[in-house]
Amino acid sequence: MAAKGCFTASCYLIALDQPGSVKQCQDMLHRHCLHGGKITARHEKKGAHQIVGDGLLSSHGERTHGLVIEFSTSPGSPSLSEQPFLLQELHSEPLLCYGNSGNFGRGTCGGKSFMPVEYLTEEQEQRYGRYIGEPTPEQLARYFHFNDDDRQLIGQRRGDHNRLGFACQIGTLRFLGTFLADPVNIPVGVIAYVASQLKIKNPQCIVRYAERVQTQQDHAQEIRQHYEYKEFSDRQGGFALMRFLYARAWVGIERPSVLFDVATTWLLDKKVLLPGVTTLTRLISSIRERVAERFWQQVSVVVTPELRTDLEGLLARAGTSRITHLERLRRSPSRPSAPVLVQALSRLAEARSLDVGPQALIHVPANRIKTLAQYAVTTKAQNIATLTEQSRTATLVSFARQLAVTAQDDALDLLDMLIRDLLARSTSDGKKVRLRTLRDLDAAALSLAEIGEKLITPEWTDKQIRTLLTEKQPRITEAVTTIYALARPADDNYYQEIVARYPAVRRFFPALLRTIEFQGNEAGKPLLNALTFLREQERQKTPDFSAAPLEVVPASWKRLVEPKDAPIDRRYYTLCVLERLHEALRRHDVFVEESIRWGDPRAKLLAGEQWERVRPTICQSLGRKVEAKMEFEELARRLDEAYRATSARFPQSGVRIEMVKNKAGQEVDTLILTGLDKVEEPESLQQLRHRVARRQPLIDLPELLLEIQARTGFASEFSHISEARSRLDDLALSVCAVLLAEACNVGLTPMVRKGIPALERDRLLYVQQNYIRPDTISRANARLVDYQATIPLAQAWGGGEVASADGLRFVVPLKTLNAGPNPKYFGTGRGITLVNYTSDQFSGFKNIVVTGTLRDSLVVLEGLLNQETKLQPKELMTDTASYSDVIFGLFHLLGYQFSPRLADVGEARFWRIDPSADYGALNGLARHTINRNLITENWDDLLRVAGSLKLGTVNVTELLKSLQGNGRLSTLAKAIAELGRIAKTLYLLSSIDDPAYRRRILIQLNKGESRHSLARATYFGQKGEVRQRYREGQEEQLGALGLVANAMVLWNTLYMNQALEDMRARGMTVLPEDVERLSPLGYDHINLLGRYTFSLSEEVRQGALRPLREVEEQEETAQEKKPIAINVETQKEA
């Protein structure tokens, strides 16, 4: 209710479904207790207001008219925003209220703010309710084909021009969802297609249909009624759409432009006439504002006054520091050390003191909390301080809620690295000590050997032996003592050296036990008991380890933890538990609640009623049988047929089988796979590659990026972190400059241009901080990949069904938790790996940043399941490191083909289902039998895993870690691996039976490796090292690199395609088989260095291609020219 005696000026958006007057608006508002105050009316049309006073409101060419009413509420009257979201009584009026879009006037805003309404891209505005070019043949067949009922209705019109116009209106309504003001202003292809169906010989007669506007309107009304289309002002129209959008906006975090497309699709599906574009955009803005207000209110209501005070304190400076408590808390630990871990645990405790807990926000969508928390992490503290009280409180609550999760993960990441370094350093120290003592150990051993040699001499009598032993006793004693002191047991892991670092462990271990509560499965119970015991001992003044649980102590630790004739050693027991904790956390046998990386992935699998509800849909989408018996019989049939077909063609395959000793020393049949012959390049291919390369224009990288932006509009995917519409001029220019700075690893300084607002340093820093994020980069990258797929040349390379994954390594010279060691790639330093997914069209559709060199097999599936492009790869090719039976099993369950390049196929095991089947020459290879029961008895659980991965309820990488942890597989993991052995054998049989299949794998892998060469050349700054401490910064920079590389590939593909068309137009021979072997990964014609100038000609900005380079006729006939483009097929097979 408005405050007593107070007038509040307000501004409301009204949509008129038919022409009306301001007086009608006033009467309607007064009936809803909105009395007093001056009422004016303004048309809303593309952001421009037209004051119309009290006169008649005309349409201005739009079927639905946007109108803004300004008024004041009387004392004690409810404002419209306090009424139900849509006043149902308004349905009897020609007016439809969309709710409060913000109060009028800055001084009386009351904490509300206007939501963005100018968020549509140019493409969205152009295609809304309009024809954009000719419809495709598929669209013509779908929307403009008339059945018997349609023809009967059309036939009732008199004259060909009326029948043709009427039919075109039907098709237009189906296709666009609305009627056109000029129904004959449609593509000629549509008119011709409709006329041919109606057997109208002269389609030009439709011109007569445009003469009578009343006839057009009558026909539109009849069509609407006959096909049961609803007006937007009907309850089943606009109101139903509002409910749908409100529910979707509440649970999702989609941008307004996405909601606009969703709303348009909904209106078409529900047969509701499209409103004006301004009406729909403002409706979506209003809904998003109400959703935001509801979210702020629900979050704020759970905050106590004391907690509110603490949260507000986050915006104050920390003592004499120049930074606020908020900025201090959002800094993640960056260096692995015991003091830093203590600080990380303290940060976690502080975050929990500010957290309302997960149950308090159980009814609030988690993704909204995450999004608002990300805004709090990114923006400046003073920006949060200027928010309204509810919005500020909700932002800080979301930040604290998310921080309680991420701070725990940060602490456990740090613990993982500390223990790993602790064990590595102890091993290194132990080896050094052993090297220093080898001389003493050798001397003692030789001394005993000398005495032993005499003792075993047959000529020596017992008396002589006793005399010798008596004389040599001191020497024997000394040698035995030396050997016992220096010799290492077979199971020794240099644990003795680790005790020297026990004081460092004591600095953080008590805080770890106090702060983090570990949980676990059955395998983790012994460790949990040990942790509970240690936690209790920390509270004792005099710890007693006599009753310490010893089930957690393995044999390798036992002699140190339980020395002979001595009590349990507290130091070694603690260190033993710490090492076991390290292993169990990585296997996820021990985990924590509310964690992104250290939780229990198995708990996130679909289960119970939720699984029962989606099982049929999952099985249908994956092409899997619900019944295990039926699925297994199908697999058995496929495997048997593959064995028999391969056996029949084996003599001609060029593969041989030899008897080779295995690791057990037994001679067994082993497959010997001969290498592939090099494919020679015909002269026609060499000439084509040279001619295409010579035609490509010379260009600077900044211009290339701007040109691709002008053609694809990828910069529109970069939204502000707050999701508000930021009215920045030339935002695309700033985005391209920041992306280039990141991709070339040169920083912002070379991009800065004084006097150009979009390239000023402050502007670039603002864009970098607020717009460049992994999610926006991913969406922009998807635009490039999808555009690439439409080019004929790219389609000649492939249909996007095949992809490869490979890792690109980068050294990180900074001290950070987000880098790992690997001497092979990083020397004595640390680094990260960018796992890049390359389609058969040369586009990179997914990037994943991995700390260190995590096994590729743990992430290969993630790129297929979590990518945003329209490509649907069904086969993934990788190097040998990605191979495991579990991976094969998961790929098969999810309907993908896994095709790794096996370095040594002779070591691969072939599996059979029928032990009695005769497979001829392959019998010796197929000596392992599948455990049928293991698969069938766990089939429903296997489907449940596949369904959970498909729906995204569990992260595939974390699930794989838990399934493959330390080589000890659970029953579920064993069942997946058993299924994978069938899939792997099918793959192996295809490989040995078809050399072309092996070559196809090699060619696709070489495409990915060649993309890495392009990325290396682009990322030239700062010695090609990644100088980002935090994971988010690494993902943003390497994501920008992937996007710029895709832009270069797309630009090359466009102009190579243009060059091919030019050559065909000149009558030159262009063989399809040569075109398939071209590559868009060349960059000799692209200037990557020098001064960065961002400019673009108006013609190119409007979508025109640059002119190709002129090539002299004598150059066309040259036979020996250096090729510029990279040939991915000539690389050697690894």
Secondary structure, DSSP 8 states (H G I E B T S, - for coil): ---TT---EEEEEEEESS--BHHHHHHHHHHTT---S--EEEEEETTEEEE-TTSB---TT-SSEEEEEEEE--TT---GGGS-SS-GGGGGSSEEEEEE---SSGGG-TT----------HHHHHHTTS--S---HHHHHHHS---HHHHHHHHTSSSHHHHHHHHHHHHHHHHHSS--SSTT-S-HHHHHHHHHHTT-S-GGGHHHHTT-HHHHHHHHHHHHHHTT-B-TTSIIIIIHHHHHHHHHHHH----HHHHHHHHHHHHHHTTB----HHHHHHHHHHHHHHHHHHHHHHHHTT--HHHHHHHHHTTSB-TT-SSBHHHHHT----S-SHHHHHHHHHHHHHHHHH---TGGGTTS-HHHHHHHHHHHHHS-HHHHHTS-HHHHHHHHHHHHHHHHHHHHHHHHHHHHHHHHHHHHHHHHHHHHHHHHHHHHHHHHHHHHHHHHHHHT-TT--HHHHHHHHHHHHHHHHHHHHHHHHH---TT--SHHHHGGGHHHHHHHHHHHHHH---EE-GGGHHHHHHHHHHHHHHT-SS---TT---TT--HHHHHHHS-TTS---HHHHHHHHHHHHHHHHHHTSEE-SS-SSSS-GGGGS--HHHHHHHHHHHHHHHT--SSHHHHHHHHHHHHHHHHHHHHHHGGGTT-EEEEEE-TTS-EEEEEE----------HHHHHHHHHHHHHS--EEHHHHHHHHHHHH-GGGG---TT------TTHHHHHHHHHHHHHHT--SGGG--TT-GGGSHHHHHHHHHHT--HHHHHHHHHHHHHHHTTSHHHHHH--S-EEEEEEEEEEE-S--SS-EE-HHHHTTSEEEEEEEEEETTS-EEEEEEEETT--GGGTHHHHHHS--SS----EEEE-GGG--HHHHHHHHHTT-EEEE--S-GGG---EES-TT---GGGTTT--EE--HHHHHTTHHHHHHHHHHHHHTSS-HHHHHHHHHGGG---HHHHHHHHHHHHHHHHHHHHHHH-HHHHHHHHHHHHHHHHHHHHHHHH--GGGG-----SHHHHHHHHHHHHHHHHHHHHHHHHHHHHHHHHHHHTT----HHHHTT--S---TTEE-SS-------HHHHTT---------HHHHT-S-----S--TTSS---
